[in-house]
Amino acid sequence: MTKTAERATPPTPLAPSLDEAPLRPFHLRVTATTFGANFSDGYALGMIGAVLATLTDAWHLSGVWQGLLGASALIGLFFGSLVLGRVGDLVGRQRLYVWNFVLITVASALQLWADGPVLLFVLRVLIGFGLGADYAVGPTMLSEFVPSRLRGLLLGALTVLWTVGYVVAEILGAVWGGEEHAAKLLLASGALPALLVLLLRIGTPESPAWLLSQGRAEEAREVARRHLRAEIGPQAEEPPAPRAAFRELFAKGQAVRTWFGFGFYSAQVLPYFAIYTFMPVILAAMEISDPDAQNITLSLFLLLGGVAGLWFVQRCGRRPFTIVTFGVMTVALALMGALSHAPAWVLMTPFLLYTFVMAGASNITQVYPPELYPTHLRATGVGFLNGSSRIASAVGTFVLPVSLERFGLSVSMYGLAAVLLAGMVLSLLWAPETKGSVTAAAH
């Protein structure tokens, strides 16, 4: 035997299934690019709120235009998630996984040359459209590649990265966004993380679960062996009979899950986007003496809550986690309504509690949707839930400043608390327990 043969390292044995595969560099790559996408989303949505006051002064924006620009990316997210989620189930995840970030990168960079609200609105709708595609295929790809034992942790961490992007945007906007050109430069800077995500995604293979759902078992096995060092068992999922996918979301046996997903997701994000898009207005209504310092404090609580929430998502069942967090958030905003005339430091206590718990609770919005649907319907279902929830986000973002102006802080907070209470009741009635569920390719 030669010395070369003696030194040769035997190939790593294949794991018997995807769920039994060890964590590999490929898992980390897919996770990193999906994390980067969520950072880009949080950065893009946070930045418009951070510079909107500057653009309002520079462009003399009406209240309607402020609302439209605040909701612009959310409008794009609705259509992108709804339309391209279905495309992801028809043609595969991989193409959208790459091409959507071409659109996001280009549209983000072009914001530097926006000379008025119309062009900026169009560009931000396009950014939202691309991000909407990623809301459908990003968590779907990640959930279909990673072992189920890590799915809750990694999917939940997507929201933490969203929060990081949002907080970074808030801080940069507060420090450097006080002048029109600087505000547009900050908006355009979203092209940098988007470009990095695009470059890392080039060469990503198709999801084995999707390939199996199309009857392409040999291709699925090749992807699993080459990239994941795992086998796919002979009991892999058969291709589904052709059906109208959107109708199947509401078919018997699936409709309750879809309505639950729509309700819980909408109830979570409506107060979130409304409050944090118009944070300066809320802090002014609270008569905060140092709003910049309090805004940074709230941003830190966002980050801490998001990280803490990962532990609970991984350790707790999906159902109890969702119900309990809805209850705590309802109480926190109701207290803000009841204490609206109290000193600022008293009012900040339930606000910080809401912020901390809401950041942790938001992790479940990336975990639950992919687990509610079978493989052949997953991108369509995830896209529908993400897109439809953005209707609630856009409504809340548009209505909150009007409510604060006409009815004041107390009534506005009671209204948002009522939304959260509805989410808790819906979860008590319909929330399934999906922790530990596996994808078709895992068997």
N, C-alpha and C positions, 0 to 999 in steps of 0.2 A: 504494500500500500504506500502511495506517495505521500510526502509531507503535505502537499496541497489537499489531497483527499482527507488526510487526518484532520486538517484545520477546517474543512468545510462544515458549515453550520447547517444542520438539517432544517428543512422548511418548517415554519410554524404550522402545527396541525390545525385543521379547520374545525371551528366550533360547530356543534350539531345543529344550531339554529341561530338566527340573528339575535334573539333575546339572550342567548348564552354566550355571545361573542364578547371578548374583553374590549375595553375602551381602546380604540386605535387612533392614530393620527388623522385618519380620514374622518372619524367622528368629530374630532376637534375642529377640522377644517370646515365641515358643514355647519357645526355649531357657531364657529367664529363668523362666518359670512351671514348667518341668520341673525346673530347678535348685532353685527354691523348694520344690517338692514333696520333693525329696531332702533338702534342709536340714530340712524339717519332720519327715521320717522319722528322720533321724539325731538330731534334737533330742528327739523323743518317746522313742526307744529309749535314748538316752543318759541322759535325765533320770531314768528309773525306776531305773537303776543308781546314779545319783548320790544319790538320796534314799531308797533302799530301807532303808539302815541306820537312818535317822531314823524311818521308818514302822515298822520292826521293833520298835524300842524303844517307840514311842508306842502301838502297837496290840498289842504282845506277840505278834508273828507267829511261828508255827511254821516249821520248815524247809520244810515242804510249801507253806505260803502264800508264803514267800519265793520258792521256785522257780516257783510259779504266777504271781505278779505279775511276776517277771522274764521269764517266757515269754509273758505274756498277749497283748501286741501281736503277737508272732510267731505265736501261734495264729490271731489274726484275719487276719494277713497270709497265712497258708496258705489259709484259706477264701476270702478276698477275691480273691487272685490266681487261684485255681483256678476259682472260679465266675464272677467278673466278667470274666476274660480271655476266656472263651467268649462272654459277652454282648457284649463289645467287637467280636468278629468278626461277630456276628449283627446287632446294631442300630447299629453304628458306634462310633468312638472318642470323638466329640465329647461325647456326653451324659455318659458316665462321666467324661470329663476334667473336667467342671464339677461334677457332682452328688456325686462322691466327696468333694470338699473341703467341701461343705456338711456332710456327716456328720462329717468330721474336725474341723472348726471347732467344731461344737456339742458333740460328745463331749469334746473337749479342754477346753473351758470348764467343763463340768459336773464335771470332776475337783476343782474347788475345793470342791465340796459333798460329796465322798466322805467318809463318816464311818466307814468300815471296809473291810476287804479285799474283801468281796463286790462292793460297788458299784464300787470302783476296778477290780477285775478285769473286770467287765462293760464298763465304759467303755473300758478299754484294749483289750479285744477288738474293740469297735466301731471304735476308732481304727485298729487294725491291719487291720480289714476294709476300711476306706476306703483306707488306704495300699496294701493289696494290690491294689485296683483300679488304683491309679496305677502300681504296679510293672508291671502288664500293659499299660496304655494309654499311660503317660507316655513311656517309651523308644520304644514303637511309633510314637506320633505324631511324636516328634522324628526318628526314623530315616526316616520316610516323607516328611517335609518338607524336611530338610536335604540338600544335595548329598553324594554319597558321599565326596568328597575331604575333607569336614569331619566325617564321621559318627564316625570313631574318636575324634577329639579331643573333640567335644561330648558324645558318649555316655559316654566315659571320665570327663569332667569331672563327670558326675552323682555319681560316687562321692566325688569331692573335696568337693562340696557336702554330701554325706551326712556326711563326716568333719568338716567345719566345724560342722555342726549338732550332731554328737555331742560334739565338743570344747567348744563353747560351753556345752552342757548340763552337761558334767562340771565345768567351771570354775564356773559359776553355782551348781551343787549343792554344790560344795566350800566356796564362800564364804558362801552364804546358806541352805543347805538343812538346817541343824542343828536346826530346830524344826518341829513338826508343821504348823502353819498355813503357815509359809514353804515347806515341802516341797510342800504341796498347791497353793500359789500358783504355785510354779515349774512344777509339772505342768500347771496350767491355762494358763500363759503360752504353751504351744504353740499355743493358739488364734490368737495374733497373726500369726505367719508364715503359718498356714493360711488366715486370712482374707485376707491380702494376695494369696496365690496365687489364691484363689477370685475376687477382684475382677479380677485381671489376666486370668483365663481366660475371663471372660464375653465372648462374641462371637467366640471362636475357631472357625473353620470346620471342616468335616469333612475328613479326610485324603483327598487326591486318589487315592491308591493304593487305599484302601478303596472309594471311589466307583467306581473302575474295576472292582474285583473284583466289584461288584454290577451291572455293566452300565450304570452311570450316567455315561457318558463325557462328556456335555455339561456336567453339573454339575462333574465333575472338571476339565474344561478351564476352566470359569469361575473356579473356586477358584485354579487355577494362574496364570491370566492376571491376575486381580485382586490376589491377595495376593503372588504370587511373581514376577510378570512373566516367565512362562515358558510355553512351549507343551508339549503332550503329543502325542507322535507317533502316527501311525495304527496302529502296531504294538503299541498298548497291550494289556495282558493281557485275555484273554477271561474272562467269569465262570466259575468252576469248577463242575463238576457237583456237585449236592447230595450231601454225604457227612457221616457222623458225625465231627465234628471231633476228638474225643478219640481215636477209633479211628485216625484218619489220622495222629496224632502217632506212632503205632507201625506205620504201614504200611511196606511195602517201599520202600526209598529214603529214608525219613525216620526210621526207628526208631533207627538208629545215632546220628544227630545228637541225637535226643531223649535217649537214654540217656547220651550224652556230656555234654550240657548238664546233665542232672540230677546226674551224678556229679561233674563238675568244680565246679559251683556249690555243691553240698552240702559237698564237701571243703574249699572255701575258707571258707564262712561258719560251719561248725561250730566250729572253734577260735576264730575271730574273736569271735563273740557270746559264747561261753562265757568266754573270757579277759577281755573288756572289760566284761561285766556284773558279774563278780566280781573286778575288779581289786584292791579293798582286801584281799580274802581271799588272793589270790596274793601281793601285796606283803608281807602279814603272814607267809605261809609262807616267803618269801625272807628274812625278818628284816631288812627295810629299815628303817633308823633314821629316815628322813624320808619317809614314804610320800606325803605331799601333794606335795612337791617332785618326787619321782620320777614321780608320776602326771602332773603337768604336763609333765615332760620327755618322757614317753611320748606324751602328746597332741600335743606339738610335732613329734615324729618321725612321728606319724600324718599331720599336715598336710604336712610336707615330703615324705614318701614318696608321698602322693597326688598332689602337684603334679609331682614328678619322674616318676612313672609315666605321666603324660599324654604326655610326650615319647616314651617307649618304645612306648606303645600306638599313637601316630601314626606312628612311624618303623618299628617292627618288625612282622612278621607276627603274626597272632593266635596261631597254633600255637606258634612258638618262645617267645614271651613267656610263654605259659601254662606250658609245660613247665619253663623255666628258673626262673621264680619259685616254682613248687611245689618244685623241688629245693632252692633256697636256704632256703625256709621250713622244709622238713623238717629240714635240717641244723641250723638255728637252734634249733628246739624240742628236737631230740635232744640238742644241747649243753646246753640248760637242764636236761634230765633227768640228764645225766652230771655236770653241775657243781652239782647241787642243794645240796651241802654246802660249796661254795666260798664265799669272802667275797662280800658283796652286790655290790660293784662289779664283780667278775668275772662274776657271774651276770647282771648287768644288760646286759653287752655283747651276748650273743646275743639277749636280750629286745629290746633296741633295734634290732638287725638284723632280727629277725622283724617288729617293728612297722613299720619303714620299708618293707620289701619287701612285707609284707602290704597296707599301704595302697596302694602302687602297683599290686600285683597285683589288688586289688579293682576297679580301674577296668575291667578286662576283663569283669566280671560284668554291666556295663551295655551292653557293646559286642557281645559274642558272641551272646546270646540272640536279639535281633532279626534278626541276620544268618543264623541257622540255619533260618529258616522263610520260605516264600512269603507273599505279602500276605494271601491269604484265611485263612491259618492262623496269622498272626504273633501277634496278641494272645492267642489261645488257647495257643500254644506258649510265649510269654514268660510268660504268667500261670501256666502249669503249672510251668515251671522255677523261677520265683520262689516259687510256693506250696510246691512239693515241697521246695525247699531249706530252707524255714522249718521243716520237720519236723526236719531235721538241726540247725538253729539252736536250736530248742526243746529237743531232746534234749540237746545239748551244754550248754545253759544250766541244765537241770535236773540233769544228772548230774555236772558238774564239781565243785560244792561237796561232793557226797557222796564223789567220788573223792579230793579233797584231804583230807577228814576221815579216810577209811578207809585210803587207800594212800599219801598224802603227795604232795609236789610232784614228785618224780622220776618215779614211775609215771604220774602224770597227764600230765606233759609228753611222756613216751614214747608214751602213748596218742594224744595229739593229733598228734604227729609221724607216727604210723602212718596217721592219717587223711589227712594231707597227702601222704604217700608213695603211698597208694592213688590220690589225685587225679593225681599225676604219672604213674603207670603207665597209668591210664585215658587220660590225654591223649596219651601216647606211642602208644597203640594206636588211638585213635579221633578225636583232635582234627582237624577240617578246617581248611583255610586259607580264610577268608572275607573277608580284606582286599580292598577294591576292589569287592566285590559291590554291585549296584545294586538299588533297589526297582523294582517293575513300572512305576510312574509316571515313572521317570526316563528311559525310552526315548522 
